[in-house]
């Protein structure tokens, strides 16, 4: 069955996906905050980071709780960052787009888990300048576990694995060379490991596209951060740029790659 078989089914599935996506956005935002602050995100109830009061069910309804409480804690009146609202809305949109792109399939579930991991590690990197290994391990494990259920030949699977090794290993060698030349760290180990995982999911062509896009996004982010961000830190998290480029290629990369390869063959 496909969600595109009926307009009613399509709208129903999109609404359910939006709700589940908003819930996932709330969870991932909370998990990222706890990871960045060295806390276990699987234990303990949600609480206000300012007053420590345990939040009730009415405080945890995605999107609506933030709007009804006007972005403030019900118990101490402390301001709740708009990041919570944006995370929930963003993941709601990503979930719907992923469903429309891949339908109700194992591939959709696999790629959605990867998108969730990309979002979580981006939030952690923005706050703590680290990429959690857990997100990378989950992504790699899900890619491997999904292989028996996908219509991928063993040759195609090996090509994706080779792409992971080439891009991950290539960036490692480039980073070591640049570190020696510039005598400072140029690329974090987490970024290199992230590109290994990106290679697994995207393969050669799409990973190359995502690398170029990530460099452009990284330069733009660095400019905006220097222009409008807080002074006092020269560190620029590259994980969000890699994640954004990889997510775009995962969801929309096939027609882009085909168009570019068509230009090459026509020339």
C-alpha positions as CSV (number, residue, x, y, z in Angstrom):
1,X,0.0,0.0,0.0
2,X,1.1,3.5,-0.8
3,X,0.0,6.7,0.8
4,X,-0.5,8.1,-2.6
5,X,-3.2,5.6,-3.5
6,X,-5.8,7.9,-1.9
7,X,-5.9,11.6,-1.1
8,X,-7.7,10.9,2.2
9,X,-4.9,8.4,3.2
10,X,-2.3,10.9,2.1
11,X,-3.6,13.7,4.3
12,X,-4.2,11.4,7.2
13,X,-0.6,10.0,7.1
14,X,0.8,13.5,6.7
15,X,-1.1,14.7,9.7
16,X,0.1,11.8,11.8
17,X,3.6,12.2,10.6
18,X,3.5,15.9,11.5
19,X,2.4,15.1,15.1
20,X,4.9,12.4,15.5
21,X,7.6,14.6,14.1
22,X,6.8,17.4,16.5
23,X,7.0,14.9,19.4
24,X,10.3,13.6,18.1
25,X,11.6,17.2,17.7
26,X,10.8,17.8,21.4
27,X,12.5,14.6,22.4
28,X,15.6,15.2,20.3
29,X,16.0,18.8,21.6
30,X,15.8,17.5,25.2
31,X,18.2,14.7,24.4
32,X,20.7,17.0,22.8
33,X,20.6,19.4,25.7
34,X,21.2,16.6,28.2
35,X,24.0,15.1,26.1
36,X,25.7,18.5,25.9
37,X,25.4,19.0,29.6
38,X,26.7,15.5,30.5
39,X,23.3,14.1,31.6
40,X,21.6,10.8,30.7
41,X,18.7,11.6,28.4
42,X,17.1,8.1,29.0
43,X,16.6,8.6,32.7
44,X,14.7,11.2,34.7
45,X,11.6,13.2,33.9
46,X,11.7,16.5,32.0
47,X,12.3,19.5,34.2
48,X,12.8,23.2,33.9
49,X,16.5,23.9,33.6
50,X,16.1,27.1,35.7
51,X,14.0,26.1,38.7
52,X,14.3,22.3,38.4
53,X,10.6,21.8,38.7
54,X,9.3,18.5,37.0
55,X,7.2,19.4,34.0
56,X,3.6,18.0,33.8
57,X,1.9,16.6,30.7
58,X,0.4,20.0,29.9
59,X,3.9,21.5,29.8
60,X,5.1,19.0,27.3
61,X,2.6,19.2,24.4
62,X,4.7,20.0,21.3
63,X,4.3,23.5,19.9
64,X,1.1,24.2,21.8
65,X,2.6,24.3,25.3
66,X,5.2,26.8,24.2
67,X,2.6,29.0,22.5
68,X,0.0,28.8,25.4
69,X,2.6,29.5,28.0
70,X,4.1,32.3,25.8
71,X,7.5,30.9,26.0
72,X,7.8,30.9,29.8
73,X,8.0,28.3,32.5
74,X,4.7,27.8,34.2
75,X,6.4,27.5,37.7
76,X,9.1,30.1,37.8
77,X,8.4,32.4,34.8
78,X,11.8,31.9,33.3
79,X,12.0,32.4,29.5
80,X,11.9,29.1,27.5
81,X,14.1,29.4,24.4
82,X,12.3,29.6,21.1
83,X,14.7,26.8,20.0
84,X,12.2,24.3,21.5
85,X,9.3,25.6,19.3
86,X,11.5,25.7,16.2
87,X,12.9,22.2,16.8
88,X,9.4,20.8,17.0
89,X,8.1,22.6,13.9
90,X,11.3,21.7,12.0
91,X,11.1,18.0,12.8
92,X,7.4,18.0,12.0
93,X,8.2,19.3,8.5
94,X,11.1,16.9,8.0
95,X,9.0,13.9,9.0
96,X,6.3,14.8,6.5
97,X,8.9,15.4,3.7
98,X,10.6,12.1,4.5
99,X,7.3,10.2,4.3
100,X,6.3,11.9,1.0
101,X,9.7,11.1,-0.4
102,X,10.0,7.4,0.6
103,X,6.4,6.4,1.4
104,X,5.6,3.7,4.0
105,X,8.7,1.7,3.5
106,X,11.7,0.3,5.4
107,X,13.8,2.8,3.5
108,X,11.7,5.6,4.9
109,X,12.2,4.4,8.4
110,X,15.9,3.9,7.9
111,X,16.5,7.4,6.5
112,X,14.2,9.0,9.0
113,X,16.3,7.6,11.9
114,X,19.4,9.0,10.2
115,X,17.7,12.4,9.8
116,X,16.9,12.3,13.5
117,X,20.5,11.5,14.4
118,X,21.7,14.3,12.1
119,X,19.4,16.8,13.9
120,X,20.4,15.7,17.4
121,X,24.2,15.8,16.7
122,X,23.8,19.2,15.1
123,X,22.2,20.6,18.3
124,X,24.9,19.1,20.4
125,X,27.7,20.4,18.2
126,X,26.2,23.9,18.3
127,X,26.2,23.9,22.0
128,X,29.2,21.8,23.0
129,X,31.4,21.7,19.9
130,X,31.3,17.9,19.9
131,X,29.6,15.3,17.8
132,X,28.3,12.5,20.0
133,X,29.5,9.0,19.0
134,X,26.1,7.6,19.9
135,X,24.3,9.3,17.0
136,X,27.0,8.0,14.6
137,X,26.8,4.4,16.0
138,X,23.0,4.4,15.8
139,X,23.1,5.6,12.2
140,X,25.7,3.1,11.1
141,X,23.9,0.2,12.9
142,X,20.5,1.1,11.3
143,X,22.1,1.3,7.8
144,X,23.5,-2.2,8.3
145,X,20.4,-3.7,9.9
146,X,18.2,-2.4,7.1
147,X,20.2,-3.9,4.3
148,X,18.4,-7.3,4.2
149,X,15.0,-5.5,3.7
150,X,16.1,-3.1,0.9
151,X,16.4,-3.7,-2.8
152,X,20.1,-3.1,-2.9
153,X,22.4,-5.5,-4.6
154,X,25.6,-6.6,-2.9
155,X,27.6,-4.5,-5.4
156,X,25.7,-1.3,-4.5
157,X,26.0,-2.0,-0.8
158,X,29.8,-2.4,-1.2
159,X,30.0,0.8,-3.2
160,X,28.3,2.7,-0.4
161,X,30.7,1.1,2.1
162,X,33.6,2.0,-0.1
163,X,32.3,5.6,-0.4
164,X,32.3,5.7,3.4
165,X,35.9,4.5,3.6
166,X,37.1,6.9,0.8
167,X,35.5,10.0,2.2
168,X,36.1,9.2,5.9
169,X,39.7,8.1,5.2
170,X,40.4,10.9,2.7
171,X,39.2,13.6,5.1
172,X,41.3,12.1,7.9
173,X,44.5,12.2,5.7
174,X,43.6,15.8,4.6
175,X,43.0,16.8,8.2
176,X,46.3,15.4,9.3
177,X,48.2,17.2,6.5
178,X,46.5,20.5,7.2
179,X,47.1,20.2,10.9
180,X,50.8,19.8,10.2
181,X,50.9,22.7,7.7
182,X,48.9,25.1,9.8
183,X,50.1,23.7,13.1
184,X,46.6,23.7,14.6
185,X,43.5,21.5,14.5
186,X,41.6,22.0,11.3
187,X,38.9,19.4,11.3
188,X,37.4,17.6,14.3
189,X,37.5,13.8,14.6
190,X,33.7,13.8,14.9
191,X,33.3,15.6,11.5
192,X,35.5,12.9,9.9
193,X,33.5,10.1,11.5
194,X,30.3,11.8,10.4
195,X,31.4,11.8,6.8
196,X,32.0,8.0,7.1
197,X,28.4,7.6,8.0
198,X,27.2,10.0,5.3
199,X,29.1,8.0,2.7
200,X,27.2,4.9,3.9
201,X,23.8,6.5,3.2
202,X,24.6,8.6,0.1
203,X,27.2,6.8,-1.9
204,X,29.9,8.4,-4.0
205,X,28.2,11.1,-6.1
206,X,25.7,12.4,-3.5
207,X,28.4,12.4,-0.8
208,X,30.6,14.5,-3.0
209,X,27.8,16.9,-3.6
210,X,27.1,17.1,0.1
211,X,30.7,17.8,0.8
212,X,30.8,20.8,-1.5
213,X,27.5,22.0,-0.1
214,X,28.7,21.6,3.4
215,X,31.8,23.7,2.7
216,X,29.6,26.5,1.3
217,X,27.2,26.3,4.3
218,X,30.1,26.2,6.7
219,X,31.7,29.4,5.2
220,X,28.3,31.1,5.3
221,X,27.7,30.0,8.9
222,X,31.2,31.2,9.9
223,X,30.6,34.6,8.4
224,X,27.2,35.0,10.1
225,X,28.5,33.8,13.4
226,X,31.4,36.2,13.2
227,X,29.1,39.1,12.1
228,X,26.2,38.5,14.5
229,X,27.3,36.0,17.0
230,X,28.8,36.3,20.5
231,X,32.4,37.4,20.7
232,X,35.1,35.5,22.5
233,X,35.1,32.1,20.6
234,X,36.9,31.2,17.4
235,X,35.4,27.7,17.3
236,X,33.1,27.0,14.4
237,X,30.9,23.9,14.6
238,X,31.0,22.2,11.2
239,X,28.6,19.3,12.1
240,X,25.4,21.3,11.4
241,X,26.7,22.2,8.0
242,X,27.5,18.6,7.2
243,X,24.2,17.4,8.6
244,X,22.2,20.0,6.6
245,X,23.9,19.2,3.3
246,X,23.6,15.4,3.9
247,X,19.9,15.8,4.7
248,X,19.2,17.8,1.6
249,X,21.0,15.2,-0.5
250,X,19.2,12.4,1.2
251,X,15.8,13.9,0.5
252,X,16.3,15.7,-2.8
253,X,19.7,14.5,-4.1
254,X,18.7,11.9,-6.7
255,X,17.3,14.4,-9.3
256,X,20.3,16.8,-8.6
257,X,22.8,14.1,-9.3
258,X,21.0,12.8,-12.4
259,X,20.8,16.4,-13.7
260,X,24.5,17.0,-13.2
261,X,25.6,13.6,-14.6
262,X,23.3,14.4,-17.6
263,X,25.2,17.6,-18.2
264,X,28.5,15.7,-18.2
265,X,27.3,13.1,-20.6
266,X,25.8,15.7,-22.9
267,X,29.1,17.6,-23.0
